[in-house]
Amino acid sequence: MAPVPDPAVISEAEARAVLERYDTENNTANATLDGDRLAGVEGGELLEGSLASYRADRARPDRDPYKPFTHLDPQFWIPRASGHPRTFVALAATGADSEDKAVVHFVQDTPGAPWKAVFTAHARVGDPPATASPERLARPTLDDVARDASGSARTTTAGDAAAVCGRYAAAMSVPAGPGAAEARLAPGSYTTDLRKRIEDDAHRDERMSQTTTVTARPVVRQTFRTATGDRLVPCVLDKTIEAKALIPQAHLTATAPTTIAFLGRSGPFTTVKETFLACVLIRVPAAPDAPATVLTGGLAQSHPLDATGT
């Protein structure tokens, strides 16, 4: 007798309701910078980044208010499982003109606990229009996940594929990190191109030094399997940028509003240290020596956490 499969972790109708509630509560919390309310629908690294934004926003009385958003035409990756924590993923645009789609991981930690969004990355899904920019056309595409006969998404353990997060972090650390090829990463917008931009930033003023250090947190979010057998590994990365004036006549001035809010002023400084958080989705092929593909640009648009200066 064939074993009875585990049930789906949530129905599609329930998942849609979770996503709609997340949008409503998130927009309401954003309007008043209400971290307690946001914590009812967000958790983990996503809440960590949001609360950091709220802290900076409270120091910016002239800031623009948050624009309400809605996830449009969602698709869902709903796996089968019997235990907890449980995960499903919503894949949706956040605006009619969105070029990419949000890949949002929701987690329920214990039976009956609320579902909370914990990880969000943005990926190209499908083919862009012919009028799209060359940069967008060059972005890698997120493939659909593997599904069983009922349509349930197939999950897998990250296993040795989890090491890709550390390899990517090392490759994006400048000046110390290895190149993308050495880290077994495919070249592209979010690897070789991004490292080149980081290197250019580090050398834009010979009177100053700048280092970028990226580290990977342990992989705790659910890994899904694609229809081609690859693994989609959700990486959470910490990024630190440290800038230093090398001569007495030079000084550093902050220009980003969030950085100024964290620092308390724009400058002048002799050293500035900024910390960021990034969620990145990486496709790891089944072939052991094949290069992995970074599917999302979260490291380039990483979330500011804090800044200090002297």
N, C-alpha and C positions, 0 to 999 in steps of 0.2 A: 504494500500500500504506500502510495507516494506521501511524503511528509506534507503537512498543511503549512502553507507559507505564512509568514508573519503578516499581520494586517498593515495597511498603509498608516503612516504616522499621523495623518490628518487627511480629511477629504478635500477635494479641490474647492468646494464651496466654503468650507471652514478656513482654508488657507487664504482665499480671497477676502474673507471677512477680517482675518488677522491683518492683512496688508492694508485694508481700508482703515481699520482702527489705528494702525501705526501712522498712517498719513495724517489722520485727524488729530491724534494726540501730539504728534511731533509738531505740527503746525501751531497748535494751541500753546504748547510749551515754548516754542521759539518766539512767539509774540511777546511773552513776558519773561523770557530767560528762566523758565521754571524747571530747574534740574530735577526736582523730586517728581514732577509729573512726567518728565521725559524718561526717568528711570523705570516707569511702569511699562514702557514699550521698548526701551533700549537697554542693552547690557554690554558687558565686556569691553573690547577695544573701541567699539563704535560709541558707546556712552562716554568712555574716557576722552575721546576726541571732542565730542559735543560739549562736555562740561568745561573743557579747556577753552573752547570758543566762547561759551557763556561768560567765563571769568574775564577774558579779554574784552568782551562786548560791554560788560558793566563799567569798564574804565573808559569807554568811548561814548559819551553822551550824544555826539553828533553822528553816530553810525547810522547807516541806512537800515531800516527794519528788514527782517527776514522775509523773503518772498514765499508765499505758500506754494506747495508743490503737491502733485498727485502722481502716483505711479499708474501709467496708462497701459492698457491692453496686456496685462501680465500673463506670462506663462509660468508654469511651476515645475520644479523638480521635487517630486514627493516620493521618498523611498519607503520601503517596508522595514519595520523594526518592531521589536517587542519590549525593549527596555528604554531606559533614560540615561543621559539626556537624548532628546530627539531633535532632528534637524529637517527642515525643508528649505528650499530656495525659491525666491520669486525673481523672475527675470522680466524687467519692464523699463520702458522709457519714463523719464520724469518730466517730459514736456513734448509738445507736438513737434518741436524743432530739434529734439535731442538727436545728436549724431550717434551716441552710444546708448547702451542699455545698462541699467543698474542690475548687479547680481547681488541680491540681498539674502544672507543666511539668517534664518530665524531658528531659535533654539528654545525648547521647553526643557528645563532642567529636571523637574520632578513631575509626577502625575498631578494634574490639576493646576500646575503653575502656569502663569501667563506666558505666552509665546513672546520672545523679545528678539529684535533685530540686533545682531552682534558683529556683523561683518558686511561691508559693502565695497564692491569694486565696480568699475565701469568698463565695459568691453564692447567691441564692434561685433554685431550679430548680423549675419547675412551680408549681401553685397551692397555697398553704398552706390548712390546714383553716379552716373558718368560725370556729372558736373562737380563731384566732390574734389577737394583739394588733393594734390599728390601725397601730402603727408597722411591724410585719412585713408587714401587708397592703399597705402603701404602698410597700414596697421594689420596685425594678425587677426583672424576671425575666431570667435568662440564657437565651437561645434556643439551640437546638441549632445546631451548625455545618453548613454545606453539605457534602454528600457526593457522591461520584461513584457510578456504577452499582454498583461493588463494595462501597460503604460506606466507602471511604477518605475521611478528612476533607480538606477543601480549605483550603489555606493561601494567603496572599497577602503581598505586601510591605506594610509599614506606610506607606511613601511619605509623602505630605503629612499623612496621618492621625496620624503620630507627634507632630505639633505639639500634639495634644490633651493630652499629658502636661504640657507646659509651661504650657498655658492653665489646666489644672486646678490645677497647683501655684501659679500666680499668684493664682488666685481664692481659694485657701485660705490665702493669706498675709495676716495681719492685723497692722497696719491698712492696709498699703499696697496690697493687691491689688484688682483689679477685681471687680465683681459677677459672678455666674454667667451672667446674660444677656449681659453684655458679652463674656465668655469663650466664648460659644456652648455653654453647658452647660445641660441640662435641669434644672429645679428638682427638689428631692427630698431624701431622707434624707441623701445623701452629698455634697450641694452646698450649697443654700441653708440647709437645716436645720443642717448641720455648721458652716458659716461663722457662723451665728447663735450656736451654742454656743461657738465659739472667741472671738467678740466678747464674749459674756457673761463668759467666763473672764477676758478682758483687763480688764474693768471691775468686777470683783467687789470690789476694794478700792482706793479712791482714794489710799491712801498708797503704792501700788506701781504699777509699769508692767509690762506684759507684751506681748511681740511674738512672733508666730509667723511663721516664714519657711519656705516650702516650695519646693524646687527639684526638677527632674526630671532623672534620669540619661538618657543616650542609650538609645533603644529597641533592645535587642539580642535580646530573646526573640521567638519566632515569633508572627506575627500570623495569626489564623484568620479565615475568612470565614463569616458566618452564612447560613442558608438564604434570608434576605431580601436578601442582598447587602451587609450591613453588615460592618465590620471590627472584630474584637475585639483591641484594642491593650493589651498588658501594660505598664503603667507602673511604674517603680521610682522612688520619691520619697524625698528626704531632708527631714526636718522638724526645725527648730531652734526651741525655745521658750526665750526669754530673759526672766527676771524680775528686777526691780530695785526695791529699797526707795528711796522718794523722799525720805523725811525721816529724820533720825538716830534718832528713837524707834521706827521701824518695822524689822522684820527678817523674814527668810524662814525658814520651817521646812519641810523635806521630810517628806512623809507616806508616799509610795509606797515599799514595801520595796526595790524594785530601785534607785530613785533614792538612797535612803539608803546602799545598798551601794556604789554608784559614788562617792558623796561621802565616804564614810567616817564620816559622822555625820548626824544629822537637822538640825543647825543650832546656833546661829543664823547666817544669812548675810545679806549685803547684796545679793549678786547670785547667781543660779543660772542656768546654761545647760545645757539638756538636748538631746540629739540622738536622733533616732529614724529608723527605716527603715520604709517601707510599700510593699506590693505591691498595686496597684489595677488592675482590669480595666475598660476603658472601651469602650463600643460607639459606633463612629463611623459614622453613616449615609452612604449613597452620595451623597445630595444634598449639595452642597458647603456650603450655608448652614444646613442643618438642625442643631439642637443635638445634641451628643453626650450619651450617658447613662452616668453612672458607676454600674457594676453592683455594686461591692463596697465595703465600708466599711473597707478596710485603713488608711486615713489616720486614722480615729477610733481604731482599735485598733492603732496603729503600734508597732513593736518597739523598745524602748529600746536604744540603742547605748552611751551614755555620759552622764555629768553632771559638771560642774565648778562650784565655788562659791567665793566670797570673802567 
